[in-house]
Amino acid sequence: MTGRLGSIACSPRQYRWLDRTTKLGGIALIAAGLEVGGDTGLGIALAAIGVAVGLTTVIITTQ
């Protein structure tokens, strides 16, 4: 997997699966944050991590 410095390149098929996985993982973390309590420090931290995980495929390029 090569690409620009600091980026990851993958095939379109790999990207689709990685994109789905990160989006579902992000949603699960956001839901866990809401379950813990959206107004608690832990809940906010889980939701913030969930958003970050959900957006990780933005920096990945396809070949």
Steps between C-alpha positions, in 0.01 A plus 500: 500500500665816381392854433576849612707545811278433799217342299395143432406370155280194458285335237140618459372176652726530804396864538128415498544241777727726701255787459207288616694367797616840620154653459336219698773516766453875529126464536548234768731729697257790473217275618716381791568861592131576502430189704758601761354847508540770239563762766781312677869527420519135398196531277641805324839330459344186350292707260802705394704185439207356305491803273877475446477128418210561262698760309827306467428386144502861381882492492525170308543503123393228258716379212 
